[in-house]
């Protein structure tokens, strides 16, 4: 029995060793499975986060594209406005040149008019002086005419008196 007992003991020990070995293998497999599960969970979490990030980035890209399109439209609008302003500036320059030419013509006309006015003022002064001289002469002539009329009246009166005297002395 001892032999059977020893043999049972040896089988038990061998079974314990095999069992222990199998348990250790199982534990090792479980640890590996657990590590692998953690990695899978981490990978799935990372994939989920990546998907969320991708969705967020796609949303942001769409928003940025919209902003870019709006900015392009604004740039086109600004370019058009800029072109219109350049055209308006060129028109204003032309108008300014025309106005400057008109002003130069008007200044020349004003200078000519001032020259004519100065000439007319000089003529006016000459005519005024001549008029004053003529008024003095007219006054002198009027006085002379007045004296002549008085003399004529005196002569008529004298002739009338003489005629009366002659008529009264001859009768």
C-alpha positions as CSV (number, residue, x, y, z in Angstrom):
1,X,0.0,0.0,0.0
2,X,2.8,2.1,0.6
3,X,3.6,1.7,-3.0
4,X,0.1,2.7,-4.0
5,X,0.1,5.4,-1.6
6,X,3.4,6.6,-2.9
7,X,2.2,6.3,-6.4
8,X,-1.0,8.2,-5.5
9,X,1.1,10.8,-3.8
10,X,3.3,11.0,-6.9
11,X,0.2,11.3,-9.2
12,X,-1.3,13.8,-6.8
13,X,2.0,15.8,-6.9
14,X,2.2,15.5,-10.6
15,X,-1.5,16.5,-10.9
16,X,-0.8,19.4,-8.6
17,X,2.2,20.4,-10.7
18,X,0.1,20.0,-13.9
19,X,-2.8,21.8,-12.3
20,X,-0.5,24.6,-11.0
21,X,1.1,24.8,-14.4
22,X,-2.3,24.9,-16.0
23,X,-3.5,27.5,-13.5
24,X,-0.4,29.6,-14.1
25,X,-0.9,29.3,-17.8
26,X,-4.5,30.2,-17.4
27,X,-3.6,33.1,-15.2
28,X,-1.0,34.2,-17.7
29,X,-3.6,33.8,-20.5
30,X,-6.1,35.8,-18.4
31,X,-3.5,38.5,-17.7
32,X,-2.7,38.6,-21.4
33,X,-6.4,38.6,-22.3
34,X,-7.0,41.4,-19.7
35,X,-4.1,43.4,-21.1
36,X,-5.3,42.7,-24.6
37,X,-8.9,43.7,-23.6
38,X,-7.5,46.9,-22.0
39,X,-5.6,47.6,-25.3
40,X,-8.8,46.9,-27.3
41,X,-10.9,49.2,-25.0
42,X,-8.2,51.9,-25.2
43,X,-8.0,51.4,-29.0
44,X,-11.8,51.6,-29.3
45,X,-11.8,54.7,-27.0
46,X,-9.1,56.2,-29.2
47,X,-11.0,55.3,-32.4
48,X,-14.1,56.9,-30.9
49,X,-12.2,60.0,-29.9
50,X,-10.6,60.0,-33.4
51,X,-14.0,59.8,-35.0
52,X,-15.3,62.6,-32.8
53,X,-12.2,64.6,-33.6
54,X,-12.7,63.9,-37.3
55,X,-16.4,65.0,-37.1
56,X,-15.3,68.1,-35.2
57,X,-12.6,68.8,-37.8
58,X,-15.0,68.2,-40.7
59,X,-17.4,70.6,-39.1
60,X,-14.6,73.1,-38.6
61,X,-13.4,72.6,-42.2
62,X,-16.9,73.3,-43.5
63,X,-17.1,76.4,-41.3
64,X,-13.7,77.5,-42.5
65,X,-14.7,76.8,-46.1
66,X,-17.8,78.9,-45.6
67,X,-15.6,81.7,-44.1
68,X,-13.2,81.4,-47.0
69,X,-16.0,81.6,-49.5
70,X,-17.4,84.6,-47.7
71,X,-14.0,86.2,-47.6
72,X,-13.6,85.5,-51.3
73,X,-16.9,87.1,-52.0
74,X,-15.8,90.1,-49.8
75,X,-12.5,90.3,-51.7
76,X,-14.4,90.3,-55.0
77,X,-16.7,93.0,-53.7
78,X,-13.7,95.0,-52.4
79,X,-11.9,94.6,-55.8
80,X,-15.0,95.8,-57.6
81,X,-15.4,98.8,-55.2
82,X,-11.7,99.5,-55.6
83,X,-12.0,99.4,-59.4
84,X,-15.0,101.8,-59.2
85,X,-13.0,104.1,-56.9
86,X,-10.1,104.1,-59.3
87,X,-12.5,105.0,-62.2
88,X,-14.1,107.7,-60.0
89,X,-10.7,109.0,-59.1
90,X,-9.7,109.2,-62.8
91,X,-13.0,111.0,-63.6
92,X,-12.4,113.4,-60.8
93,X,-8.9,114.1,-62.0
94,X,-10.3,114.8,-65.5
95,X,-12.9,117.1,-64.0
96,X,-10.1,118.8,-61.9
97,X,-8.0,119.3,-65.0
98,X,-11.0,120.7,-66.9
99,X,-11.8,123.0,-63.9
100,X,-8.2,124.1,-63.7
101,X,-8.2,124.9,-67.4
102,X,-11.5,126.8,-66.9
103,X,-10.0,128.7,-64.0
104,X,-6.9,129.5,-66.0
105,X,-9.1,130.8,-68.9
106,X,-11.2,132.7,-66.4
107,X,-8.1,134.2,-64.8
108,X,-6.9,135.3,-68.3
109,X,-10.3,136.8,-69.0
110,X,-10.2,138.6,-65.6
111,X,-6.7,140.0,-66.4
112,X,-7.9,141.1,-69.8
113,X,-11.1,142.6,-68.3
114,X,-9.0,144.4,-65.6
115,X,-6.8,145.8,-68.3
116,X,-9.8,147.0,-70.2
117,X,-11.4,148.4,-67.0
118,X,-8.1,150.2,-66.3
119,X,-8.1,151.6,-69.8
120,X,-11.8,152.6,-69.5
121,X,-11.1,154.2,-66.1
122,X,-8.2,156.2,-67.7
123,X,-10.6,157.2,-70.5
124,X,-13.2,158.0,-68.0
125,X,-10.8,160.2,-66.1
126,X,-9.8,161.9,-69.4
127,X,-13.4,162.4,-70.4
128,X,-14.3,163.6,-66.9
129,X,-11.4,166.2,-67.1
130,X,-12.5,167.2,-70.6
131,X,-16.1,167.4,-69.4
132,X,-15.0,169.6,-66.5
133,X,-13.1,171.8,-68.9
134,X,-16.1,171.9,-71.3
135,X,-18.4,172.8,-68.4
136,X,-16.1,175.7,-67.6
137,X,-16.1,176.7,-71.2
138,X,-19.9,176.2,-71.5
139,X,-20.3,178.4,-68.4
140,X,-18.0,181.0,-69.9
141,X,-19.9,180.8,-73.2
142,X,-23.3,181.0,-71.3
143,X,-22.0,184.1,-69.5
144,X,-20.8,185.5,-72.8
145,X,-24.2,184.7,-74.5
146,X,-26.0,186.3,-71.5
147,X,-23.8,189.4,-71.9
148,X,-24.4,189.4,-75.6
149,X,-28.2,189.2,-75.0
150,X,-28.0,192.0,-72.6
151,X,-25.9,194.0,-75.1
152,X,-28.4,193.2,-77.8
153,X,-31.3,194.3,-75.6
154,X,-29.4,197.4,-74.8
155,X,-28.7,198.0,-78.5
156,X,-32.3,197.4,-79.4
157,X,-33.3,199.7,-76.7
158,X,-30.8,202.3,-77.9
159,X,-31.9,201.8,-81.5
160,X,-35.5,202.1,-80.4
161,X,-34.7,205.3,-78.5
162,X,-32.7,206.6,-81.4
163,X,-35.5,205.7,-83.9
164,X,-38.0,207.5,-81.6
165,X,-35.8,210.5,-81.4
166,X,-35.3,210.6,-85.1
167,X,-38.9,210.1,-85.7
168,X,-39.8,212.8,-83.4
169,X,-37.2,215.2,-84.7
170,X,-38.2,214.6,-88.3
171,X,-41.8,215.2,-87.9
